[in-house]
Amino acid sequence: MAAPVLAACQPSKTGGSGKVVVMTDPNEFNDKDVATLQDATKLKIEVVASNLTTLYAMWAAGNPPDVFRVQAAGLPQYISRKMLKNLQPYFANSKLLKLDDLAPANNFYKWDGKAIGTGDIYGMVKDWSPDFTLYAYTKAFDDAGVKVPSDTTPLTYDELRDVAKKVNKKDAGKRVYWGFVHSNNDGWIDRTAMNILAEKNQTLYSADFSKLVISGNPEATKVIRYLYDLAADGVNQTPIDPSPNWMGADFNEGQIALLQYGYWFSAMAESDKTKGKTVFLPAPTWSGVRRDPTMTATGWVISSQTKDADAAWAVFEQYMGGKPAQDRAKSGWGVPGLKSLYSQMPQETTFQKQVQKVLQGELSKSDFILQFNPYIGEETFATSWKKNLEPALKGQITFEKFVQNIEAEVNTAIADGKRIIGG
């Protein structure tokens, strides 16, 4: 769904109240972090829980948060709508956040006036992960008599599908193991497709982002068919075989054989049930061209309408480069946003050492970005996918109709977005 028209996209005003409003996930910015930053900046910080509806309502009222949490998929739209402050001058003068120390994932926050990846910087990742890596629950493999995949040689996606079908298991209709759960329960399904297609230098969209192109692109059709077939195989959680939990919790309960999540999940992958039975694996490949970028690049930006940009930057800078950043690096909940903090990632337990071994190989394959469509919201494609997947799996519509419906719905949203932005 395209975001509403934002009448308040005007240059930021000067002068402030000594208070900075931060819209973020409270789990990522706890009371201790708030106290640390208030002490460091001598500013009062008000935290508002992240919510897109709330964000746009605050914006329409002319009172948006000074700093807000974003993910990579939303950045092109935010920048094209002039919602974000250009932070290049602040980074250029910062002693904490040096441009040459920024991890490659921060390229998602750069914009050259036409595309993401180069140019001035508009924000920063709080941390990040090569996001296409896999976690294997070894007991599921032992139960199936299947060898656990190598942690040095990546699987192809075809091999991954074959393995997933072998370890997938139901008993008297009750789910024992899902073979392969991915794409954040389909919430990131377009991101998975985009990264696979990028191995062939192809994309889901036309060059000007004016159209979603699947049926007119044989390789895109092949990729979408593959992802659809994983659902049809019954190895993935789907609308006709759902789970009440999120997929990370199901892995912790020993109900998923192969899970596709980034390095960040390693901080919680070992539960009482999975401890000693979890292995971190490199990202699979579609055609032999290794790519393992972040697909989320979660971070912070500063509103173009903040009434005190310097105060907002002070909080931003300390969160991204001060004690909270060091604490995050040591926690293992993501690769740091600064290369100088990489050495602080945990390497104490046997599992952490195995994770770091694999991660070091993946970091060299992570310096890529995904070009998200600037005219649609982060969930537009995924919402259409999930809406049409159930009738397709039930045989109520064909695969071809499934694709046509997604194209029609997403292209309508693109057209709406273009009208709003004036593209």
C-alpha positions as CSV (number, residue, x, y, z in Angstrom):
1,M,0.0,0.0,0.0
2,A,1.4,3.4,-1.0
3,A,2.0,5.8,1.8
4,P,-0.4,8.8,2.1
5,V,0.5,12.2,0.6
6,L,2.8,14.0,3.0
7,A,2.0,17.7,2.9
8,A,4.6,18.4,5.5
9,C,7.7,17.8,3.5
10,Q,9.3,21.1,4.0
11,P,12.9,22.1,5.1
12,S,13.6,21.5,8.8
13,K,13.2,24.4,11.2
14,T,15.8,25.5,13.7
15,G,15.5,25.8,17.4
16,G,14.5,23.0,19.8
17,S,13.1,22.2,23.2
18,G,16.0,20.1,24.5
19,K,13.9,16.9,23.8
20,V,14.5,14.4,21.0
21,V,11.7,12.1,20.0
22,V,12.9,8.7,18.8
23,M,10.5,6.3,17.1
24,T,12.1,2.8,17.3
25,D,11.7,-0.7,18.6
26,P,11.9,-0.5,22.5
27,N,13.6,-3.9,22.5
28,E,16.5,-2.4,20.5
29,F,16.6,0.8,22.6
30,N,16.0,0.0,26.2
31,D,15.8,2.1,29.3
32,K,19.6,1.6,29.9
33,D,20.4,2.9,26.4
34,V,18.1,5.9,26.9
35,A,19.7,6.8,30.2
36,T,23.2,6.4,28.7
37,L,22.4,8.7,25.8
38,Q,20.6,11.3,28.0
39,D,23.7,11.4,30.2
40,A,26.0,11.7,27.2
41,T,24.0,14.3,25.3
42,K,22.3,16.2,28.2
43,L,19.0,15.9,26.2
44,K,15.7,14.4,27.2
45,I,14.7,11.5,25.0
46,E,11.2,10.4,24.4
47,V,10.7,6.9,22.9
48,V,7.7,6.1,20.6
49,A,7.2,2.5,19.5
50,S,7.8,2.0,15.8
51,N,4.6,1.9,13.8
52,L,4.2,3.0,10.2
53,T,0.6,4.2,10.7
54,T,1.7,6.3,13.7
55,L,4.7,7.7,11.7
56,Y,2.6,8.9,8.9
57,A,-0.1,10.3,11.3
58,M,2.6,12.3,13.1
59,W,4.0,13.5,9.8
60,A,0.6,14.6,8.5
61,A,0.2,16.5,11.8
62,G,3.4,18.4,11.2
63,N,5.1,16.8,14.2
64,P,7.1,13.8,13.1
65,P,9.7,12.0,15.3
66,D,13.1,13.6,15.2
67,V,14.7,10.2,14.7
68,F,13.0,7.0,13.4
69,R,13.8,3.4,12.7
70,V,13.8,2.2,9.1
71,Q,14.7,-0.9,7.1
72,A,16.3,-0.9,3.7
73,A,13.2,-1.6,1.7
74,G,11.6,1.7,2.9
75,L,14.5,4.0,2.2
76,P,14.0,4.7,-1.5
77,Q,10.4,5.8,-0.8
78,Y,11.3,7.9,2.2
79,I,14.1,9.7,0.3
80,S,12.0,10.2,-2.8
81,R,9.3,11.8,-0.6
82,K,11.9,14.1,1.0
83,M,11.2,12.7,4.4
84,L,14.8,12.3,5.4
85,K,17.6,14.8,6.3
86,N,20.8,14.5,4.3
87,L,23.4,13.6,7.0
88,Q,26.5,13.9,4.8
89,P,27.7,17.1,6.5
90,Y,27.3,15.6,10.0
91,F,29.2,12.4,9.1
92,A,31.9,14.5,7.5
93,N,32.5,16.3,10.8
94,S,31.9,13.4,13.2
95,K,34.7,12.1,15.4
96,L,32.7,9.0,16.3
97,L,31.2,8.0,12.9
98,K,33.8,8.2,10.2
99,L,32.7,7.6,6.6
100,D,35.7,5.3,5.9
101,D,34.8,3.2,8.9
102,L,31.2,2.5,7.8
103,A,30.3,-1.2,7.1
104,P,29.2,-1.8,3.5
105,A,25.6,-2.3,4.7
106,N,25.5,1.5,5.2
107,N,25.4,1.9,1.4
108,F,21.7,1.2,1.6
109,Y,21.5,4.7,3.2
110,K,23.3,6.4,0.3
111,W,21.4,8.2,-2.5
112,D,22.9,9.8,-5.6
113,G,19.6,11.4,-6.7
114,K,18.5,8.5,-8.8
115,A,19.3,5.2,-6.9
116,I,20.4,3.8,-3.6
117,G,24.1,2.7,-3.1
118,T,26.2,5.8,-3.7
119,G,26.1,9.5,-3.0
120,D,25.2,11.3,0.2
121,I,24.3,9.4,3.3
122,Y,20.9,9.7,4.9
123,G,21.2,7.3,7.9
124,M,23.0,4.3,9.3
125,V,22.5,0.7,10.3
126,K,22.3,0.1,14.0
127,D,23.9,-3.3,13.1
128,W,23.4,-5.7,10.2
129,S,23.9,-9.3,9.0
130,P,24.5,-11.2,5.8
131,D,20.9,-12.3,5.7
132,F,20.8,-15.3,3.5
133,T,22.7,-17.7,5.7
134,L,21.1,-20.8,7.1
135,Y,20.7,-22.5,10.5
136,A,20.5,-26.3,10.6
137,Y,18.9,-28.2,13.5
138,T,21.1,-31.3,13.4
139,K,18.6,-33.6,15.2
140,A,16.2,-33.2,12.3
141,F,18.9,-34.4,10.0
142,D,19.9,-37.3,12.3
143,D,16.2,-38.4,12.5
144,A,16.0,-38.4,8.7
145,G,19.3,-40.1,8.2
146,V,20.5,-37.2,6.1
147,K,24.0,-35.6,6.4
148,V,24.1,-32.1,7.7
149,P,25.2,-29.7,4.9
150,S,28.8,-28.5,4.8
151,D,29.6,-25.2,6.6
152,T,32.3,-24.4,4.0
153,T,30.6,-25.3,0.7
154,P,27.3,-23.5,0.0
155,L,24.3,-25.4,-1.2
156,T,22.7,-24.5,-4.5
157,Y,19.0,-23.6,-4.1
158,D,18.1,-26.8,-6.0
159,E,20.1,-28.8,-3.5
160,L,18.5,-26.9,-0.7
161,R,15.0,-27.8,-1.9
162,D,16.0,-31.5,-2.2
163,V,17.4,-31.6,1.3
164,A,14.4,-29.7,2.7
165,K,12.1,-32.4,1.3
166,K,14.1,-35.1,2.9
167,V,14.1,-33.6,6.4
168,N,10.6,-32.3,6.3
169,K,8.4,-34.5,8.5
170,K,4.8,-34.9,9.7
171,D,3.5,-37.7,12.0
172,A,-0.1,-38.6,11.8
173,G,-0.8,-35.2,10.2
174,K,1.0,-33.4,13.0
175,R,4.0,-31.2,12.1
176,V,7.3,-32.6,13.5
177,Y,9.8,-30.6,11.3
178,W,9.3,-28.0,8.6
179,G,12.1,-28.7,6.1
180,F,13.0,-25.1,5.2
181,V,11.5,-21.9,6.5
182,H,12.6,-18.6,4.9
183,S,11.9,-15.0,4.0
184,N,10.6,-14.1,7.4
185,N,7.4,-16.2,6.9
186,D,7.1,-14.6,3.4
187,G,7.3,-11.1,4.7
188,W,10.6,-10.7,2.8
189,I,9.7,-12.9,-0.1
190,D,10.5,-10.2,-2.7
191,R,13.9,-9.6,-1.1
192,T,14.8,-13.2,-1.5
193,A,13.7,-13.2,-5.1
194,M,15.6,-10.0,-5.8
195,N,18.8,-11.4,-4.4
196,I,18.5,-14.6,-6.4
197,L,17.8,-12.7,-9.6
198,A,20.8,-10.4,-9.0
199,E,23.0,-13.4,-9.5
200,K,22.0,-13.2,-13.1
201,N,22.1,-9.4,-13.2
202,Q,18.3,-9.3,-13.3
203,T,15.6,-7.7,-11.2
204,L,11.9,-8.0,-10.4
205,Y,11.2,-4.5,-11.8
206,S,11.6,-2.6,-15.0
207,A,14.6,-0.3,-15.2
208,D,12.6,2.7,-14.1
209,F,10.7,0.8,-11.4
210,S,7.4,1.6,-13.2
211,K,6.4,-2.1,-13.5
212,L,6.8,-5.4,-11.7
213,V,7.9,-7.8,-14.4
214,I,7.6,-11.6,-13.7
215,S,5.6,-13.2,-16.5
216,G,7.5,-11.3,-19.1
217,N,10.9,-12.4,-17.7
218,P,11.7,-16.2,-17.9
219,E,14.3,-16.0,-15.2
220,A,12.0,-14.1,-12.8
221,T,9.2,-16.6,-13.5
222,K,11.7,-19.5,-12.7
223,V,12.6,-17.9,-9.4
224,I,9.0,-17.2,-8.4
225,R,8.1,-20.7,-9.4
226,Y,10.9,-22.1,-7.2
227,L,9.7,-20.1,-4.2
228,Y,6.1,-21.1,-4.9
229,D,7.1,-24.7,-5.2
230,L,8.7,-24.6,-1.7
231,A,5.3,-23.8,-0.4
232,A,3.6,-26.4,-2.6
233,D,6.1,-29.0,-1.4
234,G,4.9,-28.4,2.2
235,V,8.4,-27.7,3.5
236,N,7.6,-24.1,4.4
237,Q,5.1,-22.5,6.7
238,T,2.2,-21.4,4.6
239,P,-1.4,-20.1,4.9
240,I,-2.6,-23.7,4.7
241,D,0.0,-25.0,7.1
242,P,0.7,-22.1,9.4
243,S,2.4,-21.8,12.8
244,P,1.1,-19.6,15.6
245,N,4.7,-18.5,16.3
246,W,7.3,-16.6,14.4
247,M,9.8,-18.8,12.7
248,G,12.7,-18.0,15.2
249,A,10.6,-19.4,18.0
250,D,9.8,-22.5,16.1
251,F,13.5,-23.1,15.4
252,N,14.1,-22.7,19.1
253,E,11.5,-25.3,19.8
254,G,13.2,-27.8,17.4
255,Q,10.5,-27.6,14.8
256,I,12.5,-26.3,11.8
257,A,15.2,-28.3,10.1
258,L,16.6,-25.4,8.1
259,L,16.0,-21.8,8.8
260,Q,17.2,-18.8,6.7
261,Y,18.1,-15.9,8.9
262,G,21.1,-13.7,9.2
263,Y,24.0,-13.7,11.7
264,W,21.9,-11.7,14.2
265,F,19.8,-14.8,14.9
266,S,22.9,-16.6,16.2
267,A,22.5,-14.7,19.5
268,M,19.3,-16.7,20.2
269,A,19.6,-19.8,18.0
270,E,20.8,-22.0,20.9
271,S,17.8,-22.7,23.1
272,D,17.6,-25.4,25.8
273,K,16.3,-27.7,23.0
274,T,18.7,-26.7,20.2
275,K,21.9,-26.1,22.1
276,G,24.7,-28.3,20.8
277,K,22.5,-29.2,17.8
278,T,22.7,-26.0,15.8
279,V,25.0,-25.3,12.9
280,F,25.5,-22.1,11.0
281,L,25.8,-22.5,7.2
282,P,26.8,-20.2,4.3
283,A,24.1,-18.7,2.1
284,P,22.9,-20.9,-0.8
285,T,23.5,-19.8,-4.4
286,W,21.2,-19.9,-7.5
287,S,23.8,-19.9,-10.3
288,G,27.2,-20.0,-8.6
289,V,27.5,-16.2,-8.1
290,R,27.8,-15.9,-4.3
291,R,25.8,-13.0,-2.8
292,D,25.0,-12.6,0.8
293,P,24.0,-9.0,1.5
294,T,21.7,-7.7,4.2
295,M,18.1,-7.6,3.2
296,T,17.0,-5.5,6.1
297,A,19.8,-3.0,7.0
298,T,17.8,-1.9,10.0
299,G,18.9,1.5,11.3
300,W,18.0,5.1,12.1
301,V,17.4,8.2,10.0
302,I,16.6,11.8,11.0
303,S,13.5,13.5,9.9
304,S,13.8,16.3,7.3
305,Q,11.3,18.2,9.5
306,T,13.1,17.9,12.8
307,K,13.1,21.2,14.7
308,D,16.5,20.6,16.1
309,A,18.8,18.7,13.8
310,D,21.8,19.1,15.9
311,A,20.1,17.6,18.9
312,A,18.7,14.7,16.8
313,W,22.2,14.1,15.5
314,A,23.7,14.1,19.0
315,V,21.4,11.2,20.0
316,F,21.9,9.5,16.6
317,E,25.7,9.7,16.8
318,Q,25.9,8.4,20.4
319,Y,23.6,5.5,19.6
320,M,25.5,4.5,16.5
321,G,29.1,5.0,17.7
322,G,29.0,5.3,21.5
323,K,28.5,2.8,24.3
324,P,25.2,1.4,23.0
325,A,27.0,0.5,19.7
326,Q,29.8,-1.2,21.6
327,D,27.3,-3.1,23.8
328,R,25.4,-4.3,20.6
329,A,28.6,-5.5,19.0
330,K,29.5,-7.6,22.1
331,S,26.0,-9.1,22.2
332,G,26.2,-10.9,18.9
333,W,22.8,-9.4,17.8
334,G,24.3,-8.3,14.5
335,V,27.5,-7.3,12.7
336,P,28.4,-3.8,13.9
337,G,27.7,-0.8,11.7
338,L,31.3,0.3,12.1
339,K,34.1,-1.9,10.9
340,S,36.3,-0.8,13.8
341,L,33.9,-2.7,16.1
342,Y,34.0,-6.0,14.2
343,S,36.5,-7.5,16.6
344,Q,34.1,-7.1,19.5
345,M,31.7,-9.8,18.2
346,P,31.5,-12.7,20.6
347,Q,33.8,-15.7,20.0
348,E,33.7,-17.6,23.3
349,T,31.5,-20.7,23.0
350,T,32.0,-23.5,20.5
351,F,28.9,-22.3,18.6
352,Q,30.0,-18.7,18.5
353,K,33.4,-19.8,17.1
354,Q,31.7,-21.9,14.4
355,V,29.4,-18.9,13.6
356,Q,32.4,-16.6,13.3
357,K,34.2,-19.0,11.0
358,V,31.3,-19.0,8.6
359,L,30.6,-15.3,9.0
360,Q,34.1,-14.3,8.0
361,G,33.6,-16.1,4.7
362,E,30.2,-14.4,4.2
363,L,31.4,-10.9,4.9
364,S,33.4,-10.9,1.6
365,K,30.1,-11.7,-0.2
366,S,28.0,-9.1,1.5
367,D,29.1,-5.9,-0.2
368,F,26.0,-5.7,-2.4
369,I,22.7,-3.8,-2.2
370,L,19.2,-4.6,-3.3
371,Q,17.4,-1.9,-5.3
372,F,14.0,-1.6,-3.7
373,N,11.2,0.1,-5.6
374,P,10.7,3.7,-4.5
375,Y,7.0,3.8,-5.4
376,I,5.7,1.2,-3.1
377,G,5.7,0.3,0.6
378,E,7.9,-2.3,2.2
379,E,5.2,-4.9,2.4
380,T,3.3,-4.3,-0.8
381,F,4.7,-7.3,-2.7
382,A,4.7,-9.6,0.3
383,T,1.1,-8.7,1.1
384,S,0.0,-9.6,-2.4
385,W,2.0,-12.8,-2.4
386,K,0.4,-14.0,0.9
387,K,-3.1,-13.0,-0.2
388,N,-2.8,-15.0,-3.5
389,L,-0.8,-17.9,-2.1
390,E,-3.6,-19.6,-0.2
391,P,-6.0,-19.9,-3.2
392,A,-3.1,-21.1,-5.4
393,L,-2.1,-23.8,-2.9
394,K,-5.7,-24.9,-2.6
395,G,-5.9,-25.3,-6.4
396,Q,-8.5,-22.5,-6.7
397,I,-6.2,-20.5,-9.1
398,T,-3.3,-21.6,-11.3
399,F,0.3,-20.6,-10.8
400,E,0.0,-18.4,-13.9
401,K,-3.0,-16.6,-12.3
402,F,-1.1,-16.4,-9.0
403,V,1.6,-14.5,-10.8
404,Q,-0.8,-12.3,-12.8
405,N,-2.7,-11.3,-9.7
406,I,0.5,-10.2,-7.9
407,E,1.7,-8.3,-11.0
408,A,-1.7,-6.5,-11.3
409,E,-1.9,-5.6,-7.6
410,V,1.7,-4.4,-7.3
411,N,1.6,-2.5,-10.5
412,T,-1.5,-0.7,-9.3
413,A,0.3,0.3,-6.1
414,I,3.3,1.5,-8.2
415,A,1.1,3.7,-10.3
416,D,-0.4,5.2,-7.2
417,G,3.0,5.8,-5.7
418,K,4.2,7.5,-8.9
419,R,1.3,9.8,-8.9
420,I,1.9,10.8,-5.3
421,I,5.6,11.4,-5.7
422,G,5.3,12.9,-9.2
423,G,7.5,10.3,-10.8
